[in-house]
């Protein structure tokens, strides 16, 4: 499982001209699932994401989490995080199948809601993602259990 996490001032996802998810101060995460991912990875990364201290404290140090600042999460499904790029045309054979990935994305979103308010993109849709990166701060989180 892979997450590309960005600290944002604002972020939104649009599908067919309609905003389906939108947040102000918080984090936007592109979320990808590999062929062997299960709820175990989702459980681990939901907690890790919510507790990731990438927001500034009163001394200007990154020492606060999205929970600490009362921020929100915008989760955007992104199977292309598992692109294999040995050749010029990416292949996605390491990505989890769409039906299983949809279930796991929904599960992951619900786990994140145990910590903070969550908005999401729409799995399988063509999405326009807008964000104002705050920093910029971008972090890659990955977890694969053997």
C-alpha positions in Angstrom: 0.0 0.0 0.0 1.3 3.4 -0.9 0.3 6.9 0.0 1.5 10.2 -1.4 0.6 12.7 1.3 0.6 16.4 0.9 0.0 19.0 3.6 -2.6 21.4 2.1 -4.3 24.7 2.7 -7.1 23.4 0.5 -7.9 20.5 -1.8 -10.8 19.2 -3.9 -11.8 16.5 -6.3 -14.1 17.0 -9.2 -16.0 14.3 -11.2 -18.0 15.2 -14.3 -18.1 18.9 -13.3 -19.2 18.2 -9.7 -17.1 18.6 -6.5 -17.2 15.2 -4.8 -14.7 15.9 -2.0 -13.3 19.1 -0.6 -11.2 20.2 2.4 -9.5 23.2 3.9 -6.5 22.8 6.2 -5.3 19.2 6.4 -3.8 16.5 4.2 -4.6 15.1 0.8 -3.4 11.6 0.2 -3.2 9.7 -3.1 -3.9 6.1 -2.1 -2.7 3.0 -4.1 -3.1 -0.7 -3.3 -0.7 -3.4 -4.4 -1.7 -6.9 -5.4 -1.0 -8.4 -1.9 -2.5 -5.6 0.2 -5.1 -6.4 2.8 -6.9 -4.7 5.7 -3.7 -5.1 7.7 -1.8 -2.5 5.7 -4.9 -0.3 5.7 -5.2 -0.4 9.5 -1.5 0.4 9.9 -1.4 3.3 7.5 -4.7 4.8 8.7 -3.2 5.3 12.1 0.2 6.4 10.7 -1.5 9.0 8.5 -3.6 10.4 11.2 -0.7 10.7 13.6 1.9 11.9 11.0 3.4 15.1 12.5 3.8 17.4 9.5 2.1 20.5 10.8 4.0 23.3 12.6 3.8 23.9 16.3 4.2 27.3 18.0 8.0 27.1 17.5 7.7 26.5 13.8 8.7 22.8 14.0 6.7 20.1 12.3 5.4 18.5 15.4 1.6 18.4 15.1 -0.6 15.9 13.4 -3.8 16.5 11.4 -5.7 15.4 14.5 -3.8 18.0 16.6 -4.8 20.9 14.3 -8.4 19.8 13.8 -7.7 19.3 10.1 -9.3 17.0 7.6 -8.2 14.3 5.1 -9.0 14.1 1.4 -8.3 10.6 0.2 -8.0 10.1 -3.6 -7.7 6.5 -5.0 -4.7 6.3 -7.3 -3.9 2.9 -8.9 -1.1 4.5 -10.9 1.1 4.6 -7.8 1.8 0.9 -8.7 3.0 1.7 -12.2 5.8 -0.5 -13.5 7.9 1.8 -15.7 10.7 -0.5 -17.1 9.3 0.2 -20.5 8.0 3.6 -21.8 4.4 2.5 -21.5 3.6 1.9 -17.8 2.0 -1.4 -16.8 -0.1 -1.9 -13.7 0.1 -5.6 -13.1 1.3 -5.1 -9.5 -1.8 -3.0 -8.6 -4.7 -4.7 -6.8 -7.7 -5.6 -9.0 -10.3 -2.8 -9.2 -13.0 -4.7 -7.3 -10.8 -5.6 -4.4 -9.1 -2.1 -4.4 -12.6 -0.5 -4.2 -13.4 -2.5 -1.1 -10.1 -1.8 0.5 -10.3 2.0 -0.3 -13.7 2.1 1.3 -12.3 0.2 4.3 -9.3 2.5 4.6 -11.6 5.6 4.4 -13.7 4.2 7.3 -10.6 3.5 9.3 -9.3 7.0 8.8 -12.7 8.4 10.0 -12.0 6.9 13.4 -9.4 9.6 13.7 -10.5 12.7 11.7 -13.1 13.9 9.2 -12.6 12.4 5.8 -13.6 13.4 2.2 -12.9 11.1 -0.7 -12.5 11.0 -4.5 -14.5 8.5 -6.5 -12.9 5.2 -7.2 -12.7 4.4 -10.9 -13.8 7.8 -12.1 -11.9 10.4 -14.1 -11.1 13.0 -11.4 -9.7 16.5 -11.5 -7.7 17.1 -8.4 -7.0 20.6 -7.2 -4.8 21.4 -4.2 -2.8 24.2 -2.7 0.2 22.5 -1.1 1.2 24.1 2.1 5.0 24.2 2.5 5.3 22.5 0.1 5.3 19.3 2.2 5.0 15.9 0.4 5.6 12.6 2.1 5.6 9.0 0.8 4.2 6.4 3.1 4.4 2.7 2.2 3.7 -0.5 4.1 3.8 -4.1 2.9 3.5 -7.0 5.3 5.1 -10.3 4.3 
